[in-house]
Structure formats: structure tokens, C-alpha cells
Amino acid sequence: MAQAMRSFHVSACPTCGSTRIRRVRGDRPGTFKRKRYVVKDLRYFHCPRCGEKVYSPDAMRRIEAASPAFSKTRRVRKTA
């Protein structure tokens, strides 16, 4: 996972254009339908100017794995 994060780099904030965006590490709490979850030790980019957070594909996979929104018990709509 660390290798994938090294290959994912953001040099400017996609929202405000600031070049002060930095790679950070921390826990990411979330809530889905009143169910709370936390992704521990997540690496992502954070812009101190506007607050934007940018996640690598690996970080997104970790968020989806922890979130009840993406649980396998969720009903899937059938197509016609």
C-alpha cells in the first residue's frame, strides 16, 4: 500500500489551486445512516487553504471496505 501512495501525488489542490496541499496521515471518521465507522491510519492529501481532501485509489478502497454504505449485505437493484 505504501508503494501505491508514493506513486499517487497531488501537487495542487483541485478545488482552489493552492500548491500548499500536503500528504497527511490520520484517522478518518465517517457516518452512514447513523452508523459510525473509522478508517485508521489513512494517508491522503489535505489542503490547508480550503480544507479539500484528496484520496488515492487505495485510500478509497479502504474507506469503502470500512463504510456500511458499501457492505455486501446491501440490496442490489435488478436491471430489466
Number of C-alpha atoms within 10 A of each C-alpha: 8 9 7 12 16 9 9 14 15 17 13 15 22 14 13 13 13 14 14 13 23 18 17 13 13 11 11 14 13 15 12 11 7 8 10 12 15 14 17 14 11 17 20 22 22 20 22 14 14 13 13 14 17 21 19 18 12 17 18 14 12 14 22 14 14 18 19 19 15 12 11 9 8 9 7 7 6 5 4 3
